[in-house]
Structures are given as structure tokens and as C-alpha cells.
Amino acid sequence: MKRNFFRQSCAAAVVLLAACVVPVQAWAQASWPSRPIRIVVPYPPGTGPDVMARLVGEGLAKELKATLVVENKAGANAVIGTSEVVKSPADGYTFLLVDRLTLTVNPLLYQPLPFNPKKDLVSVSNIADVNLYLVVSSQLPVSDFKSFVAYSKSHPGQVTFGTGGVGSVMHLNMELLQAGTGVEFLHVPYKALAEVIPAMLGGQVVATSGGVEAILPHVQKGTMKLLAVGAASRAPVAPTVPTITEASGSDLLLSTSYSLHAKAGTPPEVLARMNAALAKVLAAPELQAFATARGLRAGASQPAELDAQIAVDGERIGKLVRERNIKVQ
């Protein structure tokens, strides 16, 4: 009898405990956010992702009635900042705002990584599409994409193409252009577009690819020319510039986006609330105008849509890396 009573008492206690856990969990999620939220940006202050993170953070702070803190954890092609998020608790108080393509490129070129993006991160939403342009120095005697290709073929290995280093989006674009046109550029790697632009102005390199925000002032001054944009349609900020498909007949330029991610295991309810808040913030007219003026297309997405795009990136870039034998020395 005593044993039966003991078993019945334990069973009742287990049922009571289970009944209490659900309300506690529900309360914790319903009270989110109850403390400051971090958005980790794995790039230096003043870069495109950093500027967008701070702007979006202001909107999210109002929408969620919470404190948003942007932290820059730059280095190692976004590996340091991404690792920071992966090491953090999966409690919905740490997010990663990253250049989407790095989640595909890093596992292909940097081994071993201290994390696996597919397993250790979950997608929250797209933030803004980033169109990359093919740009050349105005000193180069070309007027459009076709004349640029013709000139490059007549000067094999002499047309200097500046990039943000091996494995950067600019480098991948250079490889795509070489593979698709048969030209041979002279690769000149730098640390970032911020270093490539002065090199172009100084005549050390004559071509690159990059976001229009940093390049447009020099185009307007007449020191640089935009030849094509890596996008499905022409961009409002530069409507006379053809898409790369219009110019070449093929999609020979990558474009990317800024996207938001969290550590795997973050409560789905928290992710859903963040996604909904982002949709409202990114749709605000002021933010839309800010993004458009900088050649960005701001807009939220569902996590599944972002995952699908990352999968497409993986297939395309993986093939390029293998065929062009791209390796980080």
C-alpha cells in the first residue's frame, strides 16, 4: 500500500510540475523582450550593414518597446561576429545582421569553421537587397559592357580588377565575369571596397564591383562609369544602367542582401514576433526612402524564403568555387 501511495504521489507531482512548466514558458515568451536586445554586426562601423542595422534598430526599439544595441564584431570575413551569436544563449536577445552571401561563402573557403551556419543559425528575415554594379575608371577607353569585354580581351591579364580579397563578393563577381566572357583580369585584392575606391581614383586598379552608395558620388563627378547592375531589373537610383543580363545576355554578377538571423533553438514565438516587427519597420516610408537613395531595396521576408535564397546561393557559388578552383591562401 505504501509503495502504491508513493508511486501515485510521484505521478501526481510530475503531472503538476508539467502543468506549471507550460505557463512559465508561455509567460517568458509573452514577456519578451524584457531586457536589451543585441544586434551583432560582423563588420566595422560605418559599413552598409552597420548603417542599416542602426536604422532598423531604432524602428525595432519603438515597435517592440525595447532597447536595441548594435555591436560591431568585425574580422575574419564575418566569422568573429557570427561566432559571437552562435556562442550566445538561444533566448531571443542576440541576433546577427550579416551579408547573406557570407553564410554560403565561408563554409566553402574557410575550414574548419567554429560553427555550421545551416545547423547553428536560423533565418529571421531579409532586411535589404543589395545590388552590385560593374564599375570602371573613366580613364579606361570603354563606353559600355561590350566595349569593356572587347578591351579586356585585347589586353589579357592587364586590366586590373580590385576586390575585397579572395572569397569576397567582388572577387566572386570577377571570377564569374572571367568564366562567362573568357577575359583574363589581373586580380588586385584589398581588404574592402573602402580601399578599392581610393585605388581606382589613384589609378592602381581600373575595375571593380560594388554597391552604388559608395560609387555613385564618383560616377556623378565623372571619375567612374557604371556598366551593369547585378539585378533582375534596373535600379531606380541608376535607371539608365542596364542589368548584367541586358548587357551580356547572361547573369554574370552576383548580388546579395543584408539579412537577420538568430541562434538555432531560439523560441519560434520570439522569431515570429521579431519577423512581424521587422515587416512594419522596413515598410515605413522614411526607411524605404533612405534605402532607395542608397541603391537598396528594403523589405522583410519569411524565414523559408530567405532559406530558399541561401540554398540557391550555395548551389551557384559552390559550382563557381569548384570550377574556378578558388582557394584562400
Buried (B, 14 or more C-beta within 10 A) or exposed (E): EEEEEEEEEEEEEEEEEEEEEEEEEEEBBEEBBEEEBBBBBBBBEEBBBBBBBBBBBBBBBEBBEBEBBBEBBBEBBBBBBBBBBBEBEBBBBBBBBBBBBBBBBBBBBBEEBEBEBBEBBBBBBBBBBBBBBBBBBBEBEBEBBEEBBBBBEEEEEEBBBBBBBBBBBBBBBBBBBBBBBEBBBBBBBBEBBBEBBEBBBEEBBBBBBBBBBBBBEBBEEEBBBBBBBBBEEBBEBBEEBBBBBEBBEEBBBBBBBBBBBBBBEBBEBBBEBBBBBBBEBBEBEEBBEBBBEBBBBBBBBBBEEBBEBBEEBBEBBBEBBEEBEBEEE
